[in-house]
Amino acid sequence: MYDDFTYKICEFEKEQRLDEIKTTLEAWSEKPGTYTLMGDRGARFSPDSWSFPTVYFATDGKTLEVVTKDCDLADVEDYLCSLARVLGCKIFTEYIEYS
């Protein structure tokens, strides 16, 4: 099932630093992508595969937005679980915990 909702707001279990996220994601061989710093707006990680969502990390170190439009929900859930594992931090949505 494809999602028609554009953004999902999520939170990390504990604060993450953008420079540490960058280092971790640039070494993530399982699901590679491009990490881009966006100044006061935080950072963006765009996976190389169109099957997975783009993720925006806020400068507060706690909030992330997941672009789910036109992504299969099963792929989004798989991706968020993988992201939580690689970053070593649970990710929460309003109803679900990814770890």
HELIX and SHEET records of a PDB file:
HELIX    1   1 LEU A   18  GLU A   26  1                                   9    
HELIX    2   2 GLY A   39  ARG A   41  5                                   3    
HELIX    3   3 LEU A   73  LEU A   87  1                                  15    
SHEET    1   A 7 GLY A  33  LEU A  37  0                                        
SHEET    2   A 7 ALA A  43  PRO A  47 -1                                        
SHEET    3   A 7 THR A  54  PHE A  57 -1                                        
SHEET    4   A 7 THR A  63  VAL A  67 -1                                        
SHEET    5   A 7 TYR A   7  PHE A  12 -1                                        
SHEET    6   A 7 ILE A  91  PHE A  92 -1                                        
SHEET    7   A 7 GLU A  97  TYR A  98 -1                                        
END                                                                             
